[in-house]
Amino acid sequence: MEELRYYEINGETFPLVITDSEAVLLRAKAEGRAAIGILRDASFLPVAYAAESLEAVDDAFAKEVLHRHLGLPCLITESERLQIREFWAKDWEEMEFLEQDVFAERELFESYIKTQYPFWGYGLWAVLHKESQKLIGRVGIWDGVDGVDSTSLELGYHIFTPYRRCGYGEEACRAVLDWCSKQESTKGRAFYVRVKQSNLASLALAKKVNIKIVTA
């Protein structure tokens, strides 16, 4: 079984090979094409992405594989004024860093992009102003830490200084929580934020979106 589909990514059209043939997958890899393997008899397939059937490869999954193949960030969700997408290497030059920020080291930032998103499907994402396409902050979720319910997810957010007091933080958090409510990996899980008691703005935001507060 072999199917060739075409998808438009950023105004260009790219092919995607979907097959249960190891030989076809190897050829696609040699030709530099994106491919998804269809599992057959629990056999090993020489690709990073696989599905149980052709019907399981919907447009969302197919486009995610193409974005990974092309090294482009996937769009996570949108709100009225914002786009929330995965980071990519170029974003580092526009970042505003926090104190002791692990992303302040470019090598670690790029390593995070390459490993976090493909493996977990979620993480810390870029917040863009939809109209200007400027990077204005970051928002995201990750697994709970020691001392907090391990089944919960932590929500984090940071709107860069020039863009504060415009409601972007609340809008970004609501968009992420809404997205999480529709994903199999996050649906039904509890959320919390870790906030210092002195950070009155973050405390107020957490209360607005009705999320548990853990003192940092």
Residue pairs with C-beta under 8 A, 6 or more apart in sequence:
1 19
1 20
1 21
1 38
1 54
2 17
2 18
2 19
2 21
2 24
3 17
3 18
3 19
3 54
4 15
4 16
4 17
4 18
5 15
5 16
5 18
5 62
6 13
6 14
6 15
6 16
7 13
7 14
7 16
7 59
7 62
7 63
7 66
8 14
9 63
9 66
9 67
9 70
9 72
10 72
14 34
14 66
14 70
15 33
15 34
16 33
16 34
16 35
16 36
16 62
16 65
16 66
17 24
17 25
17 28
17 33
17 34
17 35
17 36
18 35
18 36
18 38
18 51
18 54
18 57
18 62
19 25
19 28
19 35
19 37
19 38
20 37
20 38
20 39
20 40
20 45
22 43
22 45
22 46
24 35
25 35
25 37
25 45
25 46
25 47
26 46
28 34
28 35
29 35
29 46
29 47
34 65
34 66
34 68
34 69
34 70
35 47
35 49
36 47
36 49
36 50
36 51
36 57
36 61
36 62
36 65
37 45
37 46
37 47
37 49
37 50
37 51
38 50
38 51
38 52
38 53
38 54
39 45
39 50
39 51
39 52
48 68
48 118
49 61
49 65
49 68
51 57
51 61
63 74
64 74
67 73
67 74
68 74
68 118
71 88
72 88
73 85
73 86
73 87
73 88
73 113
73 126
74 85
74 86
74 117
75 83
75 84
75 85
76 84
76 85
76 86
76 125
76 176
76 179
77 84
77 175
77 176
77 178
77 179
78 84
78 130
78 175
79 171
79 172
79 174
79 175
80 130
80 171
81 129
81 130
81 131
81 168
81 171
82 127
82 128
82 129
82 130
82 136
82 168
82 171
82 172
82 175
83 127
83 128
83 130
83 133
84 125
84 126
84 127
84 128
84 139
84 172
84 175
84 176
84 179
85 125
85 126
85 128
86 113
86 117
86 123
86 125
86 126
87 109
87 112
87 113
87 124
87 125
87 126
87 138
88 113
89 109
89 110
89 113
91 126
91 135
92 103
92 106
92 109
92 110
94 134
94 135
95 103
95 109
95 135
96 137
96 158
96 160
96 161
97 103
97 104
98 158
102 108
102 109
102 112
103 109
103 112
112 123
112 124
116 123
116 124
117 123
120 142
121 183
121 185
122 140
122 141
122 142
122 180
122 183
122 185
122 186
123 140
123 141
123 142
124 138
124 139
124 140
124 142
124 156
125 138
125 139
125 140
125 176
126 135
126 138
127 135
127 136
127 137
127 138
127 139
127 159
127 168
127 172
128 134
128 135
128 136
129 136
129 163
129 168
135 160
136 159
136 160
136 162
136 163
136 168
137 157
137 158
137 159
137 160
137 163
137 168
137 169
137 172
138 156
138 157
138 158
139 155
139 156
139 157
139 158
139 169
139 172
139 173
139 176
140 155
140 156
140 157
140 176
141 153
141 154
141 155
141 156
141 176
141 180
141 186
141 191
142 153
142 154
142 156
143 150
143 153
143 154
144 150
144 151
144 152
144 153
144 154
144 192
145 154
148 154
148 192
148 214
149 190
151 189
151 190
152 189
152 190
152 191
152 192
152 212
153 180
153 186
153 189
153 190
153 191
153 192
154 191
154 192
154 193
154 194
155 173
155 176
155 177
155 191
155 192
155 193
155 211
156 193
156 194
157 169
157 172
157 173
157 193
157 202
157 205
159 168
159 169
159 172
164 201
169 205
170 205
170 208
170 209
173 205
173 209
173 211
174 209
177 191
177 209
177 211
180 186
180 187
180 189
180 191
181 187
190 212
191 211
191 212
192 211
192 212
192 213
192 214
193 202
193 206
193 211
193 212
193 213
193 214
194 214
194 215
194 216
195 202
195 203
195 206
195 213
195 214
195 215
195 216
196 202
196 215
196 216
197 203
197 215
203 213
206 213
207 213
